Amino acid sequence: MDIRKNRKKRGRGRRRRLLFLVLGAVLVIAAVFAVRSRKKQSTVPAWIPMEGEYPVSMLEFMEKYPQATDFVMAFPEKKDLHPKIDITEDVRQGGVPLFLQWDERWGYEIYGDDFLGVNGCGPTSLSMVQCGLSGDTKWNPYEVAKMADENGYYVSGVGSSWELMDAGARQMGLQVSEVPFSAEGIVDTLRSGRLIICSMGPGEFTYSGHFVVLTGVDDDGRIFLNDSNSRERSQQTWDADYLLSQAVAMWAYSY
Protein backbone atom coordinates (compact mmCIF):
# COMPACT_ATOMS: atom_id res chain seq x y z
CA MET A 1 0.00 0.00 0.00
CA ASP A 2 2.81 2.40 0.91
CA ILE A 3 4.60 1.58 -2.36
CA ARG A 4 1.52 2.55 -4.38
CA LYS A 5 1.22 5.85 -2.45
CA ASN A 6 4.86 6.66 -3.11
CA ARG A 7 4.41 5.95 -6.80
CA LYS A 8 1.36 8.23 -6.91
CA LYS A 9 3.30 11.00 -5.15
CA ARG A 10 6.20 10.63 -7.57
CA GLY A 11 3.76 10.72 -10.52
CA ARG A 12 2.11 13.87 -9.22
CA GLY A 13 5.53 15.45 -8.71
CA ARG A 14 6.58 14.71 -12.28
CA ARG A 15 3.34 16.15 -13.62
CA ARG A 16 3.82 19.34 -11.56
CA ARG A 17 7.39 19.74 -12.81
CA LEU A 18 6.24 19.21 -16.40
CA LEU A 19 3.46 21.77 -15.88
CA PHE A 20 5.94 24.31 -14.50
CA LEU A 21 8.25 23.73 -17.48
CA VAL A 22 5.40 24.25 -19.94
CA LEU A 23 4.25 27.41 -18.14
CA GLY A 24 7.82 28.70 -18.10
CA ALA A 25 8.19 28.14 -21.83
CA VAL A 26 4.89 29.92 -22.49
CA LEU A 27 6.00 32.91 -20.41
CA VAL A 28 9.33 33.11 -22.26
CA ILE A 29 7.59 32.99 -25.66
CA ALA A 30 5.09 35.63 -24.53
CA ALA A 31 7.94 37.88 -23.36
CA VAL A 32 9.72 37.53 -26.70
CA PHE A 33 6.59 38.48 -28.63
CA ALA A 34 5.97 41.41 -26.28
CA VAL A 35 9.48 42.74 -26.91
CA ARG A 36 9.06 42.33 -30.66
CA SER A 37 5.70 44.08 -30.49
CA ARG A 38 7.23 47.00 -28.58
CA LYS A 39 9.99 47.23 -31.16
CA LYS A 40 7.43 47.40 -33.98
CA GLN A 41 5.48 50.08 -32.15
CA SER A 42 8.61 52.19 -31.67
CA THR A 43 9.61 52.36 -35.34
CA VAL A 44 7.99 55.78 -35.70
CA PRO A 45 10.34 58.24 -33.96
CA ALA A 46 8.81 59.85 -30.87
CA TRP A 47 9.40 63.35 -32.25
CA ILE A 48 7.05 62.81 -35.21
CA PRO A 49 3.54 64.13 -34.34
CA MET A 50 0.82 61.51 -34.79
CA GLU A 51 -2.94 61.70 -35.20
CA GLY A 52 -4.18 58.26 -34.31
CA GLU A 53 -2.27 55.78 -36.45
CA TYR A 54 -1.08 58.38 -38.97
CA PRO A 55 1.72 60.95 -38.92
CA VAL A 56 0.28 64.46 -39.08
CA SER A 57 2.69 65.35 -41.89
CA MET A 58 1.35 62.51 -44.04
CA LEU A 59 -2.25 63.53 -43.51
CA GLU A 60 -1.39 67.10 -44.49
CA PHE A 61 0.56 65.84 -47.50
CA MET A 62 -2.42 63.73 -48.63
CA GLU A 63 -4.74 66.73 -48.32
CA LYS A 64 -2.47 68.77 -50.61
CA TYR A 65 -1.62 65.92 -52.99
CA PRO A 66 -4.52 63.42 -53.29
CA GLN A 67 -2.46 61.24 -55.64
CA ALA A 68 -0.63 59.98 -52.52
CA THR A 69 -3.83 58.86 -50.75
CA ASP A 70 -3.29 55.10 -51.13
CA PHE A 71 0.28 55.44 -49.87
CA VAL A 72 -0.78 57.37 -46.77
CA MET A 73 -3.73 55.10 -45.98
CA ALA A 74 -1.45 52.04 -46.07
CA PHE A 75 0.91 53.50 -43.46
CA PRO A 76 -0.27 51.53 -40.39
CA GLU A 77 0.15 48.10 -41.98
CA LYS A 78 3.21 48.81 -44.14
CA LYS A 79 5.38 51.20 -42.13
CA ASP A 80 7.35 48.36 -40.50
CA LEU A 81 7.91 46.15 -43.56
CA HIS A 82 11.15 47.80 -44.79
CA PRO A 83 11.31 45.69 -47.97
CA LYS A 84 14.54 45.08 -49.79
CA ILE A 85 14.72 47.73 -52.50
CA ASP A 86 15.35 46.42 -56.00
CA ILE A 87 15.07 48.91 -58.87
CA THR A 88 16.62 46.63 -61.50
CA GLU A 89 13.44 46.39 -63.55
CA ASP A 90 12.83 50.14 -63.40
CA VAL A 91 16.30 50.91 -64.70
CA ARG A 92 16.35 48.06 -67.21
CA GLN A 93 13.55 49.70 -69.19
CA GLY A 94 16.01 52.29 -70.48
CA GLY A 95 15.82 56.05 -70.41
CA VAL A 96 15.31 57.90 -67.15
CA PRO A 97 13.17 55.90 -64.72
CA LEU A 98 10.26 57.62 -63.01
CA PHE A 99 10.54 57.13 -59.26
CA LEU A 100 7.84 58.46 -56.96
CA GLN A 101 8.97 59.69 -53.57
CA TRP A 102 5.96 57.96 -52.01
CA ASP A 103 6.67 54.57 -53.57
CA GLU A 104 6.00 51.96 -50.86
CA ARG A 105 9.48 50.51 -51.35
CA TRP A 106 11.06 53.53 -49.68
CA GLY A 107 8.40 56.13 -48.88
CA TYR A 108 7.92 55.03 -45.25
CA GLU A 109 11.63 55.40 -44.43
CA ILE A 110 12.82 58.38 -42.42
CA TYR A 111 14.61 61.21 -44.21
CA GLY A 112 15.77 64.09 -42.04
CA ASP A 113 12.91 64.97 -39.72
CA ASP A 114 10.07 63.35 -41.69
CA PHE A 115 9.30 60.53 -44.11
CA LEU A 116 10.89 60.14 -47.52
CA GLY A 117 7.41 59.99 -49.04
CA VAL A 118 6.67 63.47 -47.72
CA ASN A 119 9.95 65.36 -48.12
CA GLY A 120 12.03 63.16 -50.41
CA CYS A 121 11.73 64.90 -53.79
CA GLY A 122 15.43 65.84 -53.71
CA PRO A 123 16.92 62.36 -53.19
CA THR A 124 14.32 60.83 -55.50
CA SER A 125 15.15 63.28 -58.29
CA LEU A 126 18.88 62.72 -57.91
CA SER A 127 18.30 58.95 -57.93
CA MET A 128 16.46 59.24 -61.25
CA VAL A 129 19.34 61.22 -62.74
CA GLN A 130 22.01 58.80 -61.52
CA CYS A 131 20.12 55.71 -62.66
CA GLY A 132 19.19 57.28 -65.99
CA LEU A 133 22.75 58.31 -66.83
CA SER A 134 24.78 55.44 -65.36
CA GLY A 135 22.36 52.53 -65.06
CA ASP A 136 23.74 51.99 -61.54
CA THR A 137 20.95 50.43 -59.46
CA LYS A 138 22.77 51.03 -56.17
CA TRP A 139 21.53 54.60 -55.90
CA ASN A 140 17.83 54.07 -55.22
CA PRO A 141 16.02 57.02 -53.55
CA TYR A 142 16.59 55.68 -50.03
CA GLU A 143 20.32 55.23 -50.60
CA VAL A 144 20.55 58.82 -51.83
CA ALA A 145 18.52 59.99 -48.83
CA LYS A 146 20.86 58.22 -46.41
CA MET A 147 23.88 59.78 -48.10
CA ALA A 148 22.22 63.20 -47.88
CA ASP A 149 21.47 62.74 -44.18
CA GLU A 150 24.99 61.56 -43.40
CA ASN A 151 26.60 64.50 -45.18
CA GLY A 152 24.41 67.30 -43.89
CA TYR A 153 22.49 67.91 -47.11
CA TYR A 154 19.16 67.97 -45.29
CA VAL A 155 17.97 71.20 -43.65
CA SER A 156 15.66 70.54 -40.70
CA GLY A 157 12.16 71.83 -41.28
CA VAL A 158 12.98 72.78 -44.87
CA GLY A 159 14.12 69.74 -46.87
CA SER A 160 17.02 68.95 -49.17
CA SER A 161 19.59 71.72 -49.53
CA TRP A 162 20.84 72.86 -52.92
CA GLU A 163 24.24 71.45 -51.92
CA LEU A 164 22.81 67.96 -52.43
CA MET A 165 22.33 68.78 -56.12
CA ASP A 166 25.93 69.90 -56.50
CA ALA A 167 28.38 68.50 -53.93
CA GLY A 168 26.15 65.51 -53.17
CA ALA A 169 25.79 64.65 -56.85
CA ARG A 170 29.57 64.82 -57.29
CA GLN A 171 29.98 62.37 -54.39
CA MET A 172 27.82 59.97 -56.39
CA GLY A 173 30.13 60.23 -59.40
CA LEU A 174 28.06 62.65 -61.46
CA GLN A 175 29.49 65.61 -63.35
CA VAL A 176 27.64 68.82 -62.57
CA SER A 177 27.51 71.96 -64.70
CA GLU A 178 25.54 75.20 -64.92
CA VAL A 179 22.48 75.69 -67.11
CA PRO A 180 21.92 79.06 -68.82
CA PHE A 181 18.73 80.42 -67.27
CA SER A 182 16.78 80.64 -70.50
CA ALA A 183 14.48 78.50 -72.62
CA GLU A 184 17.24 78.14 -75.19
CA GLY A 185 19.67 77.11 -72.45
CA ILE A 186 17.34 74.35 -71.26
CA VAL A 187 16.69 73.02 -74.77
CA ASP A 188 20.38 73.07 -75.75
CA THR A 189 21.41 71.33 -72.52
CA LEU A 190 18.88 68.55 -72.97
CA ARG A 191 19.74 68.07 -76.63
CA SER A 192 23.38 67.62 -75.62
CA GLY A 193 22.35 64.49 -73.71
CA ARG A 194 22.56 65.98 -70.24
CA LEU A 195 19.76 65.89 -67.67
CA ILE A 196 18.58 68.84 -65.60
CA ILE A 197 17.24 69.10 -62.06
CA CYS A 198 15.11 72.19 -61.41
CA SER A 199 14.33 73.59 -58.00
CA MET A 200 10.77 74.86 -58.34
CA GLY A 201 9.04 77.56 -56.33
CA PRO A 202 5.31 77.73 -55.52
CA GLY A 203 3.07 77.23 -58.52
CA GLU A 204 2.06 74.33 -60.76
CA PHE A 205 4.32 71.80 -59.06
CA THR A 206 4.35 72.69 -55.37
CA TYR A 207 2.90 74.79 -52.58
CA SER A 208 6.36 75.57 -51.20
CA GLY A 209 9.41 74.02 -52.88
CA HIS A 210 10.05 70.99 -55.05
CA PHE A 211 12.63 69.35 -57.34
CA VAL A 212 11.82 67.93 -60.79
CA VAL A 213 13.99 66.27 -63.44
CA LEU A 214 13.99 67.54 -67.03
CA THR A 215 14.68 64.48 -69.14
CA GLY A 216 14.44 65.52 -72.79
CA VAL A 217 12.94 67.72 -75.48
CA ASP A 218 10.67 66.95 -78.44
CA ASP A 219 10.88 68.25 -82.01
CA ASP A 220 8.76 71.27 -81.07
CA GLY A 221 11.03 72.25 -78.20
CA ARG A 222 8.64 71.09 -75.49
CA ILE A 223 10.17 69.56 -72.39
CA PHE A 224 9.74 66.06 -70.96
CA LEU A 225 10.08 65.85 -67.19
CA ASN A 226 9.88 63.41 -64.30
CA ASP A 227 8.04 64.70 -61.24
CA SER A 228 8.57 62.48 -58.19
CA ASN A 229 5.20 63.59 -56.83
CA SER A 230 3.01 63.11 -59.91
CA ARG A 231 2.66 60.47 -62.60
CA GLU A 232 0.22 62.76 -64.40
CA ARG A 233 2.60 65.70 -64.75
CA SER A 234 5.34 63.28 -65.78
CA GLN A 235 3.24 62.18 -68.76
CA GLN A 236 2.89 65.70 -70.17
CA THR A 237 5.22 67.93 -72.16
CA TRP A 238 5.97 71.43 -70.96
CA ASP A 239 6.81 74.82 -72.39
CA ALA A 240 10.34 75.80 -71.38
CA ASP A 241 9.39 79.40 -70.61
CA TYR A 242 6.54 78.21 -68.39
CA LEU A 243 8.96 76.04 -66.40
CA LEU A 244 11.40 78.95 -66.11
CA SER A 245 8.65 81.13 -64.66
CA GLN A 246 8.57 78.83 -61.61
CA ALA A 247 12.18 77.62 -61.47
CA VAL A 248 14.57 79.16 -58.95
CA ALA A 249 17.70 77.11 -59.68
CA MET A 250 18.94 74.49 -62.17
CA TRP A 251 21.80 71.99 -62.43
CA ALA A 252 22.89 69.94 -65.46
CA TYR A 253 24.30 66.41 -65.17
CA SER A 254 26.36 63.99 -67.18
CA TYR A 255 28.21 60.81 -66.26
N, C-alpha and C positions, 0 to 999 in steps of 0.2 A: 504493500500500500504506500509506504514512504517512497519507494522507488518511483512509482507512478506520479506522486506529487512533485518529486524533484524534476522529473522529465517535463511535467506541465509547466513548472516554474521556469525551467531553462527555455522551453518553447516560447513562453510569453516574453521572456527577456530578449530572445532573438528577434521576435516580431517588433518589440519596442525599439530596438536598435535599428532595425531596418526602416521603421517608420521615421525615426529621427534623421536617418541618412537621406531618405526621400525628401523630407521637409527641408533639410539643409540644402539639398540640390535645387529645390524649387526656389528657395530664397535667394540663392546665388544667381540663378537664371533671371529672376525678377529684378535683382539689383543691376545686372548687366543691361537689361532692356531699359531700365529707368535711366541709367547713365547715358545710353545711346539716345534715348528720347530727349533728355536734357540737352545733349549736344546738338541734335537736330533743331530744337527750339531756339538755340543760341546762335544760329548761323546768320541771323539778321543783326548787325551791330546795334548795340544799345542806343547809340546816338542818332539812329535814323528814326524820325517820328513815324508812328504807326496809327492807322485808323482801323481798328479791328484787325483783320488778317492782312491788310494791305498797307504798304508804305504810302504816306501822304503824297510824296513826290510822284509816285506812279499814278495815283488817282488824278492828280493835277495834270500830269502829262497826258493821260487818256482823255481828259476833258478838252485839252487843246488839240490833241491829235487823235481823233477817233480810230484811225487806221491801226493803232496799237492796242485796241480794246481786247482782243483775244489774248495777246501777250500779257497784259496786266491782269486779266481775270484768271489766268492760269498760275499766277504767282504762288498761292498757298501750296498747291500740290507739286509744283516744279522747281521751287526755289532751292531745294536741297539736292537736286539730282546731279548737278555739276558733270554733265556728260563729257566724254572725251571729244575734243573738237577736231573734226576732219573736214577740211575744205577742198580735198583733192578733186572731187567731182565739180565743184564750183569753178575751180581754176582750169580744169581740163577742158572746159567748154570753149576756151580761147577768148581773146579780147579782155576787157576789164570786167571782172565779176561784180555783180551788184550784191553787196552785203548790207543788211539792215541792222542798225544798232540794237534793235529789239528782237533780233533772232533768238530763239530759245536756247540755242547752243551756247550763247555767251551773254545774253541780255540780263540775266539775273546775277551776274558776277559784279562785285564791287569795283568801282573806278573812282578814285578820289574820295569824295564824301557822299556819293550816291551810287546808283546802279548804272552799269554800262548801257542798259537799254534806255535810260533817261538822258544821260549826259555824255554818251560815247560817240558823238558824231565825228570828233577829231580822230581818235584811234581807228574808227571804222573806215573813214575816208582814206587815211594813210595806208591801211591794210589793203584796200582796193587798188591803190596806186602801186604798192610794192608787188602784189600778186599779179597785177595786170602787166607790169613791165618785166618782172623777173621770173614769174611762174613759181616762185618759192612759196610753198604752202606752210612754212613755219610761221609766217607772220600773219596769223589770223587776228581779228580785232582784239581778242582778249590778250594775246601776247603783246600787241602794240600798247594796249592799255597798261599792262604791267610794267613795260619798259618806261612808259611815260610817268607812271607813279614813282618808280624807283629813281628817276633822274630829275624829278622836280618840274615836270612839264604840265602838271595839273595845278590850277589856281583854285584854292578852296572857295566854294560859293560862286565861282564863275564858270569854270570848265577848263578845257585844254588851252594852254597858252600858245601864242604864235611860234614860240621857240620849238614846239614839237614839230611844226611843219618845216622848220629849217634844220636846226641842230639835231633834233630827234630823227628826222628823215636821213640825215647824213650818217648817223649811228647805224641805221639799218642798211647802209650801203647804197643809198640813192644819191644821185647828183641833183643838186638844187640850183635853180637859176631864176632870175627875175623875169617878169612878164610885163611888157609895155602896157600901161593902163589905158587901153583903147580897144575898140572892136577889132581893128586890124591886127593889133598885137595878139589878141586871143586866137584869132583865126590862123595867123601865121605860125604861132607856137604849136597849135594842135596839128596843123598840116606838116609840121616838121617831125611828128611822131612822138612829141612829148605830151605828158598829161599835166593838167592844172588842178590845183586845189584852190577854191575860192572861200574866203571867210565872208559870210553874208551877214548884213545887218537886218533889222526888222523889215518885213515886207512879205513877199510871196512865199518865202521858204521858212520863215521863223518869226516868232514873237520877240526874240531877243538877239541871239547870235547862233550861227550854224555854219558848218563846213559842207561843201559839196565838191564833187569831182567832175571836171569837164573832161570828157573822154574822146571827143572827136567833132568833126564838122562835116556837114553834107555839101552837096554841089551848090546849094543856094546860100551857103555861109551860115546856116543855122546850126546851133550847138547841141550836141548830145551830152547829157550829164547823168551821173549817178548820185542820187540823193539817198543817204542812209536812213532817212526817215519817211520815204515815200516811194512806193513802186510806181504810183501813178505819174508823178512828176518825172520819174526816171524813164518813162516810156514816151515822153514828149520831146520835141526839139524846141530850142529857145533862141530868141534874138539876142545877139551879143550885146547890143546897146542896152537892152532891158536888163540883162544880167549885171552889166556894169553899173547900172543905176542903183543896185542894191549891194554890190560888192564893196568891201572895205580893204581887202588885201588879197594878193594872189601869189602863188608859187608854182614854178614849172619844174617837172621832174623827168629825168631819164635814168637809164641804168647801164 
